[in-house]
Amino acid sequence: MDILDKFLQVTSYYDACSTYGVKPISGICEVFDGMSYAGNELDVNGKKTNPESHHLNQVHVTAVIASMKADPVVKKLNLSYNDFSDEMCSLLSRVLASNTTLTHLNLSMCGISYLGCMSLARGLQSNSTLTHLNMSGNGLGPRGCYYLATVLQINNTLVSLNMAHTDQTNISVTPMLTLLLSTNNLTELDLSRTLCEEFNIGDHIREVLLRNSSLRMLVLERMSLTDTSIQLICDGLRKNSSLYHLNVSCNHLSSDSAVMLSELLKQNKTLKDLVIRSNNIKDAGMLALSETLACYNKTLQKLWVNNNNITGVGISSLASALLSNSSLTNVYIFGNQLDKKARNAFALVCSSESPRLLPDNTDVASYQVDGKNYLAETWQFHHSH
């Protein structure tokens, strides 16, 4: 009996384990039996150590996929960090084509090629329930991106797509961005680590922001964006009233980019989260953002400026802005030059009985030694980002 025949004859998770010759795992059994504390969520992340199976091999993952077709109770499925073959993607495609319960699918870091992506895209054509798909960390290449962009012209259910670290270039993601000019389905898109060398992708992003009214979250980390890119993105955001989360971390942004973003925030009342960590905005950029937050913008809620070569001059201006801005609830600054001026300024907003910044809403904690203020990176931030 070949793998497809076995797959089609499976009637339950226990039957799948018997058919494929693997030992059932209690945590997976509980999900399919409806007894799991996690409800209808099944997490078989291969990076996590399972006390019973350690790493799930391809045969056991295949048994899980077969169980999904036989007993469609799972709504959220995390198969990340497992070793996928093209044949397994073909079987999962069959599940997607007929499944009516699955809403979230995480396939990050599974070694999926463009061939496996082609199979998955085929299943997505007739799927009407999946809303979130994470394909990050797979070597999909330009052809994989093309298959997903093509299926999104048919599938109107998928709203969140993570394509980070999938070996894309600015040319290969152009069809995806072009699609966003005419569709209002996707609300979250991550294109991080797209290699943008041949031309400035900012032009395409600007057009998307001008014409798309559904996109809520856009992640553009490690894309070699420059100040020119940010100028184009800001041009698009001036007339955009839907995007609330923008992540441009780990690019080549100087203080000029921060100044342009600060000017944008004087007008834009939609953006809630701004992530610009690991750039080079320095004090000049931080001073411009702080002035805007203190005097003009009362809608931004979360700001990440970690690792930006900011000294106490810029950090203290941000602390002052926090005292006059009640809407900004989350601020992250660790990795900058936290000198005496910075430490004293943030001690005022972090260490009182009623701190302006709650401990869970920042990445630093203030403490004193011999009457002097110090800042330490918090455990919560380090383990959750």
C-alpha positions as a LaTeX table, in Angstrom:
\begin{tabular}{lrrr}
\hline
Residue & $x$ (\AA) & $y$ (\AA) & $z$ (\AA) \\
\hline
Met1 & 0.00 & 0.00 & 0.00 \\
Asp2 & 1.56 & 3.35 & $-1.02$ \\
Ile3 & 1.55 & 6.53 & 1.07 \\
Leu4 & $-1.53$ & 7.99 & $-0.62$ \\
Asp5 & $-3.59$ & 4.83 & $-0.10$ \\
Lys6 & $-2.63$ & 4.81 & 3.57 \\
Phe7 & $-3.46$ & 8.49 & 3.82 \\
Leu8 & $-6.94$ & 8.08 & 2.34 \\
Gln9 & $-7.85$ & 5.11 & 4.57 \\
Val10 & $-6.94$ & 6.70 & 7.92 \\
Thr11 & $-9.98$ & 7.19 & 10.16 \\
Ser12 & $-8.48$ & 8.72 & 13.34 \\
Tyr13 & $-5.22$ & 9.77 & 14.97 \\
Tyr14 & $-4.87$ & 6.37 & 16.65 \\
Asp15 & $-5.55$ & 4.67 & 13.34 \\
Ala16 & $-2.98$ & 6.91 & 11.66 \\
Cys17 & $-0.32$ & 5.99 & 14.22 \\
Ser18 & $-1.10$ & 2.30 & 13.73 \\
Thr19 & $-1.06$ & 2.65 & 9.95 \\
Tyr20 & 2.26 & 4.50 & 9.87 \\
Gly21 & 3.82 & 2.49 & 12.70 \\
Val22 & 4.47 & 5.26 & 15.22 \\
Lys23 & 3.60 & 5.64 & 18.89 \\
Pro24 & 0.69 & 7.99 & 19.72 \\
Ile25 & 1.67 & 11.10 & 21.69 \\
Ser26 & $-0.59$ & 11.91 & 24.62 \\
Gly27 & $-0.71$ & 15.67 & 23.96 \\
Ile28 & $-1.82$ & 15.10 & 20.38 \\
Cys29 & $-4.34$ & 12.47 & 21.50 \\
Glu30 & $-5.92$ & 14.99 & 23.88 \\
Val31 & $-6.49$ & 17.49 & 21.07 \\
Phe32 & $-8.19$ & 14.98 & 18.79 \\
Asp33 & $-10.17$ & 13.59 & 21.74 \\
Gly34 & $-11.40$ & 17.08 & 22.63 \\
Met35 & $-9.74$ & 16.96 & 26.06 \\
Ser36 & $-6.87$ & 19.43 & 25.57 \\
Tyr37 & $-6.56$ & 22.55 & 27.70 \\
Ala38 & $-5.46$ & 24.32 & 24.50 \\
Gly39 & $-8.83$ & 23.56 & 22.93 \\
Asn40 & $-8.66$ & 23.07 & 19.19 \\
Glu41 & $-5.03$ & 24.17 & 18.93 \\
Leu42 & $-2.37$ & 21.59 & 18.06 \\
Asp43 & 1.27 & 22.62 & 18.52 \\
Val44 & 3.80 & 20.08 & 17.20 \\
Asn45 & 6.66 & 22.55 & 16.76 \\
Gly46 & 9.70 & 20.39 & 15.98 \\
Lys47 & 12.03 & 22.78 & 17.81 \\
Lys48 & 10.40 & 22.08 & 21.13 \\
Thr49 & 11.49 & 19.02 & 23.05 \\
Asn50 & 8.68 & 16.51 & 23.42 \\
Pro51 & 9.23 & 14.28 & 26.46 \\
Glu52 & 7.73 & 11.32 & 24.62 \\
Ser53 & 9.03 & 11.70 & 21.08 \\
His54 & 11.80 & 14.33 & 21.24 \\
His55 & 11.71 & 15.21 & 17.52 \\
Leu56 & 8.80 & 14.15 & 15.35 \\
Asn57 & 10.09 & 12.44 & 12.24 \\
Gln58 & 8.48 & 12.78 & 8.82 \\
Val59 & 6.40 & 9.64 & 9.36 \\
His60 & 4.84 & 10.98 & 12.55 \\
Val61 & 4.14 & 14.39 & 11.01 \\
Thr62 & 2.50 & 12.56 & 8.10 \\
Ala63 & 0.30 & 10.73 & 10.63 \\
Val64 & $-0.77$ & 14.08 & 12.10 \\
Ile65 & $-1.61$ & 15.41 & 8.63 \\
Ala66 & $-3.62$ & 12.27 & 7.83 \\
Ser67 & $-5.51$ & 12.68 & 11.11 \\
Met68 & $-6.42$ & 16.23 & 10.11 \\
Lys69 & $-8.23$ & 14.88 & 7.06 \\
Ala70 & $-9.93$ & 12.04 & 8.93 \\
Asp71 & $-10.91$ & 14.01 & 12.02 \\
Pro72 & $-11.05$ & 17.75 & 11.23 \\
Val73 & $-11.30$ & 19.20 & 14.75 \\
Val74 & $-8.12$ & 21.30 & 14.83 \\
Lys75 & $-8.47$ & 25.03 & 14.20 \\
Lys76 & $-4.88$ & 26.12 & 14.78 \\
Leu77 & $-2.01$ & 23.88 & 13.64 \\
Asn78 & 1.68 & 24.60 & 14.28 \\
Leu79 & 4.01 & 22.29 & 12.32 \\
Ser80 & 6.99 & 24.66 & 12.33 \\
Tyr81 & 10.55 & 23.36 & 12.53 \\
Asn82 & 9.65 & 19.94 & 11.16 \\
Asp83 & 11.33 & 18.38 & 8.13 \\
Phe84 & 8.82 & 18.44 & 5.27 \\
Ser85 & 9.11 & 16.56 & 1.98 \\
Asp86 & 7.32 & 17.59 & $-1.22$ \\
Glu87 & 5.17 & 14.48 & $-0.80$ \\
Met88 & 4.05 & 15.66 & 2.65 \\
Cys89 & 3.12 & 19.05 & 1.19 \\
Ser90 & 1.00 & 17.22 & $-1.38$ \\
Leu91 & $-0.86$ & 15.39 & 1.39 \\
Leu92 & $-1.35$ & 18.61 & 3.37 \\
Ser93 & $-2.69$ & 20.20 & 0.20 \\
Arg94 & $-5.42$ & 17.54 & 0.13 \\
Val95 & $-6.32$ & 18.45 & 3.71 \\
Leu96 & $-6.54$ & 22.15 & 2.86 \\
Ala97 & $-8.73$ & 21.48 & $-0.17$ \\
Ser98 & $-11.47$ & 19.83 & 1.89 \\
Asn99 & $-10.95$ & 21.06 & 5.46 \\
Thr100 & $-13.65$ & 23.29 & 6.96 \\
Thr101 & $-12.21$ & 23.99 & 10.42 \\
Leu102 & $-8.53$ & 25.02 & 10.12 \\
Thr103 & $-7.98$ & 28.79 & 10.42 \\
His104 & $-4.27$ & 29.09 & 11.36 \\
Leu105 & $-1.39$ & 27.12 & 9.80 \\
Asn106 & 2.25 & 27.62 & 10.79 \\
Leu107 & 4.77 & 25.97 & 8.44 \\
Ser108 & 7.79 & 28.14 & 9.23 \\
Met109 & 11.27 & 26.60 & 8.97 \\
Cys110 & 10.07 & 23.32 & 7.44 \\
Gly111 & 12.46 & 23.14 & 4.49 \\
Ile112 & 9.64 & 23.57 & 2.00 \\
Ser113 & 10.74 & 24.26 & $-1.58$ \\
Tyr114 & 8.86 & 25.96 & $-4.40$ \\
Leu115 & 7.52 & 22.53 & $-5.41$ \\
Gly116 & 5.96 & 22.01 & $-1.99$ \\
Cys117 & 4.61 & 25.57 & $-2.13$ \\
Met118 & 3.02 & 24.79 & $-5.49$ \\
Ser119 & 1.16 & 21.84 & $-3.93$ \\
Leu120 & $-0.01$ & 23.94 & $-0.97$ \\
Ala121 & $-1.21$ & 26.69 & $-3.31$ \\
Arg122 & $-3.28$ & 24.11 & $-5.16$ \\
Gly123 & $-5.07$ & 23.19 & $-1.91$ \\
Leu124 & $-5.61$ & 26.84 & $-1.00$ \\
Gln125 & $-7.53$ & 27.43 & $-4.22$ \\
Ser126 & $-10.59$ & 25.66 & $-2.84$ \\
Asn127 & $-10.06$ & 26.33 & 0.88 \\
Ser128 & $-12.55$ & 28.69 & 2.49 \\
Thr129 & $-11.54$ & 28.69 & 6.17 \\
Leu130 & $-7.78$ & 29.30 & 6.48 \\
Thr131 & $-7.13$ & 32.91 & 7.49 \\
His132 & $-3.49$ & 32.85 & 8.71 \\
Leu133 & $-0.56$ & 31.21 & 6.89 \\
Asn134 & 3.07 & 31.38 & 8.07 \\
Met135 & 5.61 & 30.23 & 5.46 \\
Ser136 & 8.63 & 32.09 & 6.90 \\
Gly137 & 12.08 & 30.56 & 6.77 \\
Asn138 & 11.41 & 28.24 & 3.82 \\
Gly139 & 13.39 & 28.35 & 0.58 \\
Leu140 & 10.38 & 29.13 & $-1.59$ \\
Gly141 & 12.25 & 31.42 & $-3.93$ \\
Pro142 & 10.61 & 33.57 & $-6.63$ \\
Arg143 & 8.50 & 30.70 & $-7.98$ \\
Gly144 & 7.02 & 29.97 & $-4.56$ \\
Cys145 & 6.04 & 33.62 & $-4.15$ \\
Tyr146 & 4.48 & 33.58 & $-7.62$ \\
Tyr147 & 2.33 & 30.53 & $-6.73$ \\
Leu148 & 1.05 & 32.20 & $-3.55$ \\
Ala149 & 0.37 & 35.50 & $-5.33$ \\
Thr150 & $-1.57$ & 33.61 & $-8.00$ \\
Val151 & $-3.72$ & 31.71 & $-5.52$ \\
Leu152 & $-4.55$ & 34.93 & $-3.66$ \\
Gln153 & $-6.36$ & 36.07 & $-6.78$ \\
Ile154 & $-8.76$ & 33.17 & $-6.19$ \\
Asn155 & $-8.73$ & 32.68 & $-2.43$ \\
Asn156 & $-10.56$ & 35.50 & $-0.63$ \\
Thr157 & $-10.33$ & 34.03 & 2.89 \\
Leu158 & $-6.63$ & 34.35 & 3.71 \\
Val159 & $-5.96$ & 37.61 & 5.57 \\
Ser160 & $-2.50$ & 37.06 & 7.08 \\
Leu161 & 0.57 & 35.90 & 5.12 \\
Asn162 & 4.13 & 35.63 & 6.48 \\
Met163 & 6.70 & 35.41 & 3.68 \\
Ala164 & 9.74 & 36.47 & 5.72 \\
His165 & 13.11 & 34.84 & 4.97 \\
Thr166 & 11.86 & 32.92 & 1.92 \\
Asp167 & 14.63 & 33.89 & $-0.54$ \\
Gln168 & 12.73 & 36.66 & $-2.29$ \\
Thr169 & 14.01 & 39.66 & $-4.24$ \\
Asn170 & 12.34 & 42.97 & $-4.94$ \\
Ile171 & 11.44 & 41.62 & $-8.38$ \\
Ser172 & 9.88 & 38.38 & $-7.10$ \\
Val173 & 7.63 & 40.16 & $-4.55$ \\
Thr174 & 6.40 & 42.67 & $-7.13$ \\
Pro175 & 3.47 & 40.39 & $-8.20$ \\
Met176 & 2.43 & 40.13 & $-4.53$ \\
Leu177 & 2.53 & 43.92 & $-4.11$ \\
Thr178 & 0.77 & 44.44 & $-7.42$ \\
Leu179 & $-1.98$ & 42.11 & $-6.23$ \\
Leu180 & $-2.52$ & 44.36 & $-3.20$ \\
Leu181 & $-3.39$ & 47.21 & $-5.52$ \\
Ser182 & $-6.58$ & 45.46 & $-6.56$ \\
Thr183 & $-7.52$ & 43.19 & $-3.63$ \\
Asn184 & $-8.72$ & 44.02 & $-0.13$ \\
Asn185 & $-8.35$ & 40.57 & 1.41 \\
Leu186 & $-4.91$ & 40.61 & 3.04 \\
Thr187 & $-4.66$ & 42.60 & 6.27 \\
Glu188 & $-1.23$ & 41.38 & 7.45 \\
Leu189 & 1.85 & 40.89 & 5.26 \\
Asp190 & 5.45 & 40.13 & 6.27 \\
Leu191 & 8.07 & 40.42 & 3.51 \\
Ser192 & 11.12 & 40.62 & 5.77 \\
Arg193 & 14.57 & 39.82 & 4.37 \\
Thr194 & 13.58 & 40.40 & 0.78 \\
Leu195 & 16.77 & 41.29 & $-1.09$ \\
Cys196 & 16.14 & 44.77 & $-2.49$ \\
Glu197 & 19.15 & 45.56 & $-4.64$ \\
Glu198 & 18.09 & 46.18 & $-8.23$ \\
Phe199 & 15.61 & 49.01 & $-7.65$ \\
Asn200 & 13.90 & 50.80 & $-4.78$ \\
Ile201 & 10.94 & 48.75 & $-3.62$ \\
Gly202 & 9.64 & 51.83 & $-1.82$ \\
Asp203 & 7.88 & 52.89 & $-5.03$ \\
His204 & 5.72 & 49.75 & $-5.00$ \\
Ile205 & 5.01 & 49.98 & $-1.27$ \\
Arg206 & 3.98 & 53.62 & $-1.69$ \\
Glu207 & 1.43 & 52.66 & $-4.34$ \\
Val208 & 0.05 & 49.88 & $-2.14$ \\
Leu209 & $-0.40$ & 52.26 & 0.79 \\
Leu210 & $-2.10$ & 54.82 & $-1.45$ \\
Arg211 & $-4.57$ & 52.40 & $-3.04$ \\
Asn212 & $-5.09$ & 49.52 & $-0.60$ \\
Ser213 & $-7.66$ & 50.05 & 2.16 \\
Ser214 & $-7.43$ & 46.70 & 3.96 \\
Leu215 & $-3.77$ & 46.27 & 4.94 \\
Arg216 & $-3.41$ & 46.69 & 8.71 \\
Met217 & 0.07 & 45.30 & 9.39 \\
Leu218 & 3.18 & 45.56 & 7.21 \\
Val219 & 6.54 & 44.09 & 8.25 \\
Leu220 & 9.62 & 45.11 & 6.22 \\
Glu221 & 12.58 & 44.01 & 8.34 \\
Arg222 & 16.06 & 43.48 & 6.86 \\
Met223 & 15.19 & 44.72 & 3.37 \\
Ser224 & 18.02 & 47.23 & 2.90 \\
Leu225 & 15.51 & 50.08 & 3.03 \\
Thr226 & 17.07 & 53.55 & 2.95 \\
Asp227 & 15.94 & 57.06 & 3.82 \\
Thr228 & 14.62 & 57.34 & 0.26 \\
Ser229 & 12.47 & 54.24 & 0.86 \\
Ile230 & 11.02 & 55.78 & 4.03 \\
Gln231 & 10.24 & 59.01 & 2.19 \\
Leu232 & 8.19 & 57.02 & $-0.33$ \\
Ile233 & 6.48 & 54.99 & 2.41 \\
Cys234 & 5.60 & 58.20 & 4.27 \\
Asp235 & 4.13 & 59.64 & 1.07 \\
Gly236 & 1.84 & 56.61 & 0.86 \\
Leu237 & 0.88 & 56.75 & 4.53 \\
Arg238 & $-0.22$ & 60.40 & 4.37 \\
Lys239 & $-3.37$ & 59.32 & 2.56 \\
Asn240 & $-3.67$ & 55.88 & 4.16 \\
Ser241 & $-6.27$ & 55.31 & 6.88 \\
Ser242 & $-5.96$ & 51.55 & 7.45 \\
Leu243 & $-2.37$ & 50.61 & 8.39 \\
Tyr244 & $-1.86$ & 50.52 & 12.16 \\
His245 & 1.41 & 48.52 & 12.44 \\
Leu246 & 4.60 & 49.37 & 10.52 \\
Asn247 & 7.87 & 47.52 & 11.12 \\
Val248 & 10.99 & 48.82 & 9.33 \\
Ser249 & 13.59 & 47.36 & 11.71 \\
Cys250 & 17.13 & 46.35 & 10.77 \\
Asn251 & 17.46 & 48.52 & 7.69 \\
His252 & 19.75 & 51.42 & 6.69 \\
Leu253 & 17.75 & 54.28 & 8.21 \\
Ser254 & 19.39 & 57.43 & 9.53 \\
Ser255 & 18.02 & 60.31 & 11.58 \\
Asp256 & 16.49 & 61.65 & 8.34 \\
Ser257 & 14.06 & 58.72 & 8.32 \\
Ala258 & 13.03 & 59.41 & 11.91 \\
Val259 & 12.46 & 63.07 & 11.05 \\
Met260 & 10.25 & 62.09 & 8.11 \\
Leu261 & 8.31 & 59.65 & 10.29 \\
Ser262 & 7.86 & 62.34 & 12.94 \\
Glu263 & 6.41 & 64.70 & 10.33 \\
Leu264 & 4.10 & 61.93 & 9.17 \\
Leu265 & 2.88 & 61.31 & 12.73 \\
Lys266 & 1.80 & 64.93 & 13.00 \\
Gln267 & $-0.88$ & 64.14 & 10.41 \\
Asn268 & $-1.42$ & 60.38 & 10.55 \\
Lys269 & $-3.89$ & 59.31 & 13.24 \\
Thr270 & $-4.16$ & 55.64 & 12.22 \\
Leu271 & $-0.70$ & 54.24 & 12.98 \\
Lys272 & $-0.63$ & 52.62 & 16.43 \\
Asp273 & 2.64 & 50.62 & 16.36 \\
Leu274 & 5.95 & 51.89 & 14.96 \\
Val275 & 8.93 & 49.53 & 15.01 \\
Ile276 & 12.24 & 51.09 & 13.93 \\
Arg277 & 14.71 & 49.16 & 16.09 \\
Ser278 & 18.26 & 48.36 & 14.94 \\
Asn279 & 18.72 & 51.34 & 12.65 \\
Asn280 & 20.78 & 54.50 & 13.16 \\
Ile281 & 18.36 & 57.34 & 13.97 \\
Lys282 & 20.63 & 58.75 & 16.74 \\
Asp283 & 19.67 & 61.70 & 18.94 \\
Ala284 & 18.50 & 63.91 & 16.08 \\
Gly285 & 15.91 & 61.36 & 15.01 \\
Met286 & 14.80 & 60.66 & 18.58 \\
Leu287 & 14.44 & 64.37 & 19.35 \\
Ala288 & 12.19 & 64.84 & 16.32 \\
Leu289 & 10.00 & 61.87 & 17.27 \\
Ser290 & 9.80 & 63.00 & 20.90 \\
Glu291 & 8.66 & 66.49 & 19.95 \\
Thr292 & 5.90 & 65.07 & 17.77 \\
Leu293 & 4.78 & 62.67 & 20.49 \\
Ala294 & 4.79 & 65.41 & 23.11 \\
Cys295 & 2.95 & 68.07 & 21.11 \\
Tyr296 & 1.13 & 66.67 & 18.09 \\
Asn297 & 0.45 & 62.92 & 18.04 \\
Lys298 & $-1.80$ & 61.35 & 20.67 \\
Thr299 & $-2.67$ & 58.14 & 18.80 \\
Leu300 & 0.59 & 56.14 & 18.59 \\
Gln301 & 0.56 & 53.45 & 21.28 \\
Lys302 & 3.75 & 51.42 & 20.86 \\
Leu303 & 7.25 & 52.53 & 19.84 \\
Trp304 & 10.39 & 50.42 & 19.40 \\
Val305 & 13.67 & 52.39 & 19.09 \\
Asn306 & 16.11 & 49.77 & 20.46 \\
Asn307 & 19.66 & 49.72 & 19.11 \\
Asn308 & 19.67 & 53.09 & 17.34 \\
Asn309 & 22.82 & 54.79 & 18.72 \\
Ile310 & 20.71 & 57.12 & 20.85 \\
Thr311 & 22.36 & 58.76 & 23.88 \\
Gly312 & 20.88 & 60.26 & 27.02 \\
Val313 & 19.99 & 63.40 & 25.08 \\
Gly314 & 17.49 & 61.53 & 22.91 \\
Ile315 & 16.34 & 59.07 & 25.58 \\
Ser316 & 15.60 & 61.84 & 28.07 \\
Ser317 & 13.53 & 63.69 & 25.44 \\
Leu318 & 11.48 & 60.52 & 24.95 \\
Ala319 & 10.98 & 60.21 & 28.73 \\
Ser320 & 9.77 & 63.81 & 28.83 \\
Ala321 & 7.35 & 63.14 & 25.97 \\
Leu322 & 5.91 & 60.23 & 27.93 \\
Leu323 & 4.96 & 62.56 & 30.76 \\
Ser324 & 2.76 & 64.66 & 28.47 \\
Asn325 & 1.49 & 61.85 & 26.22 \\
Ser326 & $-0.93$ & 59.40 & 27.81 \\
Ser327 & $-1.66$ & 57.34 & 24.69 \\
Leu328 & 1.86 & 55.93 & 24.30 \\
Thr329 & 1.76 & 52.82 & 26.49 \\
Asn330 & 4.70 & 50.70 & 25.26 \\
Val331 & 8.26 & 51.98 & 24.70 \\
Tyr332 & 11.39 & 49.90 & 24.05 \\
Ile333 & 14.86 & 51.51 & 24.28 \\
Phe334 & 17.44 & 48.90 & 25.34 \\
Gly335 & 20.59 & 48.65 & 23.21 \\
Asn336 & 21.13 & 52.41 & 23.06 \\
Gln337 & 23.74 & 54.37 & 24.99 \\
Leu338 & 22.05 & 54.37 & 28.37 \\
Asp339 & 24.28 & 56.93 & 30.05 \\
Lys340 & 23.60 & 58.77 & 33.31 \\
Lys341 & 21.14 & 61.19 & 31.70 \\
Ala342 & 19.18 & 58.34 & 30.11 \\
Arg343 & 19.15 & 56.29 & 33.32 \\
Asn344 & 17.89 & 59.19 & 35.44 \\
Ala345 & 15.23 & 60.15 & 32.92 \\
Phe346 & 13.80 & 56.63 & 32.62 \\
Ala347 & 13.96 & 56.11 & 36.37 \\
Leu348 & 11.25 & 58.77 & 36.59 \\
Val349 & 8.89 & 56.90 & 34.24 \\
Cys350 & 9.66 & 53.34 & 35.37 \\
Ser351 & 10.31 & 53.22 & 39.10 \\
Ser352 & 7.67 & 55.23 & 40.95 \\
Glu353 & 4.78 & 53.70 & 42.86 \\
Ser354 & 2.57 & 54.51 & 39.87 \\
Pro355 & 5.06 & 54.22 & 36.98 \\
Arg356 & 4.28 & 55.94 & 33.69 \\
Leu357 & 5.46 & 52.75 & 31.93 \\
Leu358 & 4.25 & 49.46 & 33.36 \\
Pro359 & 6.93 & 46.75 & 33.72 \\
Asp360 & 5.39 & 44.56 & 31.00 \\
Asn361 & 5.25 & 47.49 & 28.56 \\
Thr362 & 8.96 & 48.26 & 28.27 \\
Asp363 & 12.25 & 46.42 & 27.90 \\
Val364 & 14.10 & 48.10 & 30.78 \\
Ala365 & 13.82 & 48.06 & 34.55 \\
Ser366 & 15.25 & 50.78 & 36.77 \\
Tyr367 & 17.16 & 49.98 & 39.95 \\
Gln368 & 19.55 & 51.80 & 42.28 \\
Val369 & 23.00 & 51.00 & 43.62 \\
Asp370 & 24.56 & 53.40 & 46.13 \\
Gly371 & 21.98 & 56.03 & 45.23 \\
Lys372 & 22.72 & 55.87 & 41.49 \\
Asn373 & 20.14 & 54.86 & 38.88 \\
Tyr374 & 20.77 & 51.97 & 36.47 \\
Leu375 & 18.73 & 50.29 & 33.72 \\
Ala376 & 18.66 & 46.57 & 32.99 \\
Glu377 & 17.04 & 44.69 & 30.14 \\
Thr378 & 13.94 & 42.94 & 31.41 \\
Trp379 & 13.55 & 39.17 & 31.33 \\
Gln380 & 10.02 & 39.44 & 29.89 \\
Phe381 & 11.19 & 41.37 & 26.82 \\
His382 & 14.22 & 39.18 & 26.20 \\
His383 & 12.16 & 36.00 & 26.16 \\
Ser384 & 9.17 & 37.26 & 24.18 \\
His385 & 10.76 & 39.05 & 21.19 \\
\hline
\end{tabular}
